[in-house]
Amino acid sequence: MDLVALNDALDALATIAPEKAKVIELRFFGGLTIEETANYLGVAPATVKRHIAFARAWLFRALDRSQ
């Protein structure tokens, strides 16, 4: 995977949906569980799961466009 493209896509996501980008950072780069992420952000675990689903779809689309 092109890490520069991933970083650029994550930066772009952070400009339009910072809470969703933060969830990705905490979960996949910080190694937090869904519950830990929810506690850290002060939201429900279901909200974290929705943010992950949105962010993953958004990032996949952004990375596909960058190729």
N, C-alpha and C positions, 0 to 999 in steps of 0.2 A: 504494500500500500504506500502511496505517496504521502508521507507525513506532512509535507509542506502544504499540499492541497487540502488535507484533513484540517490542519491548523487554520488555513484561510477560510474554509467552510465553517468551522466552529466560530471563528471571529465574526463572520457574516451572520450566523445564527444569533450570536450574542447581541448584535445591533437591533435585531427585530424581535427577539424573544429571549431576553437575558436569563430569565428563570429557567428556561428549558436548557440553555447552554450550561448553566451552573449545575444542573442535575447531571448532565453528561460528564462534566469535569469531576464532580464528586464521585459518581458511580464508577466510571471507567478509568479515570486517571488517579483518583484518590483512593479507590478500592473500597468505598463505603457500601454497605448493604442498602437495600431499599428502605428498611426501617431506620437505619442510621442517617441516611440522606433526609428522610422525612423529618426526623427529630431535629437535625441541624437547621433545616429550612423552616421548621415550624408549620409543616403541612401534613396532610394525611398521606399514608403510603399509596393510596389509590391515585392521588394527585401526582406523585413521583412516577408511577407507572404510566400515566397519561402523558406526562412530559417526556418520558423516555420514548414512548411510541411515536409522538409527534417529531421529536428531535431526530430519531433514527431515520424516519421517512424523509425528513427535510434534508438531512446530511447525505443520504444515499442519492437523492435527486441532485443535490448540488455537486456531489463528486462525479456523478455520471455526466453532468453538463461540462465539467472541467476537462474531460478526457478528449 
